[in-house]
């Protein structure tokens, strides 16, 4: 089974008294790593963020915005494997972006210290939208919020082709680690 794991770390300048917070993420401040387990070995790769913006209301939990990943930037270190990933699995010419659109934060973002939340929204992959809830751990300090999340995305169940071959069997979920710095936008 393939696992999708996202670890998100946001460092932001943030007035904690404000009800609505708007965070902007840039490609130069974001690293996205993915891990795909096979029976023979583990494949490591990367994607690049195209753009990102998340707005949330601290009082109501309402969220909006989107995190857009450039699907065409996916690399694993093997040009042959990457070519197959782009042409036969992700079909990145038809579906050039992977997008998460949040709509609600479940739980309270603490004024300072640690907390656990869930970020609910829609995960758009391969032209289809899937309801998705991302569990997150936050650490709020006066000048930043650090966020970590771990979850599975069942890409085969979501309609992508199984990349397994006769001799190479792969998991049906993929693990992803994302680290980003979100900047407050007034």
N, C-alpha and C positions, 0 to 999 in steps of 0.2 A: 504494500500500500504506500503510495507517495504522500508526503506530508507537505503542507504549505505553512510556513511559519513566518510571521512578520514580527520583527522587533523594531519598534519605532521609538526613537529618542528625539524629542523636540526641545530645543533650548530657545527660550523666547524672553524678550523684555515685555513685561506684562503688568499693567496696573491691576492688582487683584480685586480692587473695589469695583471695577467696571463690570456691568452685567453681560454685555456682548463682547466677545473676544474674536478677533479676526487674525488668523495666522497665515502667512504666506511662505511657501516652501519653494526653493529654487534648486535647479539641477546641480549647481556647484556645491550646495550644502547637503546633498542627499546621496547616500550609497544604498543600493539594493542588491542583495546577494540571494541566490536561490540554490537549493540543494535537492537533488533528485536521487533517491536510493534505487539501486539495481541489485540483482542477485550477485553480481560480480564485483561491483565497486560503487562508489558514490560520485556523482557528477556535481561539480560546483560551477556556478555561473553568475552573471550579473545582468541587470537591466538598469537603464537610466530614467530618472524622473524627467518628465517633460515640463510639468507645472503642477502647482498645488496651492490650494487655498481652502481653509476650513474656518467657518464661522460657527460659534456656538454661544447660546445664551446661558449664563451661569445659573440663572434663576429658574428657567423653564426646562432646560435640557435640549431645546430645539437646536438642531444643527443643519448646516447647509455647506455648499461648496463642492469641491472635488479634488481628488488626487489622481493625476494622469501620468501613467507610466508609458514610456515609448516602447511598445512591443517589438519594434524593428531593431532596437538596440541590444536585444538579448544575445549574450555570448556565453559559451561554455569552454572555450579554449581549443575546440576542435572544429575546424571549418566544415568538415563533412557533416558532423552531428548538428552544427548550427544551421547549415543549409537545409537539412531535413526538418529541424524544429521550425524554421520560418516558413518553408514551403508546404509541408504536409501536416504539421501539428497545429501551430498557432495561425498559420495562413496570414502572415502579417501584411501582405499586400492588400488583402481584403479587410483586415482588422488591425490597423496600425497602433491602437491604443488599448491599454488595460486601465479601467477607471473604477475608483471607489467613490461613491457619492453618499456622504453621511446624511442622516435625517434626524437623529436623536442621540443624545448622550444619556444613558441610564446610570444613575448614581450621582453623588455630589463630588464636584472637584473641590478638594480641600483648599482653604486659604493658604495653608502651608503644610508641608509634610507629605506623608504617604497616603494613597487612596487607591481603591479598585473601582473601575468603571467598565461599562460596556458601550462601545460605539456602534450603533445600529445604522444600517443603510443598505445600499445596493452595490454589489460587485458586478461590474460589466466585463465579461471575458468572451472573446470569440463571437461578438455580436449578440450575446444574450445577457439579460440582467438576472441576477440571483440575489434574493434577500440574504443579508449577511450580518452577523453580529460579531464584533471583534472585542474580546475581553482585553482590557488594558490595565496596567498598573502605572500609577502616576506618582511622581515625587515633585511637589511644588516647593520651590524656593522663592525668595523675594524677586529674583530677576529671571527665573526660568521654570519651565515645566519639563521634566524628563518623563517619557512615556515608553512602556515596553508592552508588546503584545505577542502572543503565540497562538497560532490557529492553523487549521488544515483547510485547504481548498481542494475539493474533489474534482479536478479538472476533467477527468474521464466521465464522471457522472454528469458533469456540466456540458457534455457534448463534444469535447475534443477527442481526436483520435488517440488510441493507445499506441505509444511509440515502441512497445515491445516487439521483438522479432522472435524467430524460431529459437534462437540461442540466447537471447538477452531479454530477460523479464524485468520490467520496471514497476515501481509503486504507482498507484493510481491517484496519489496526491503529491504535491511538491511543497517543500519547505522554503520559506523566504525570510530573510532578515533585512529589515529596512532601518537605516539610521538617517535622521534628518534634523535640520535646524529650522524651526519655524520662527519667522520674524513678525512681530506685531505690526499690523497696518492700521492706521488711524482712519 
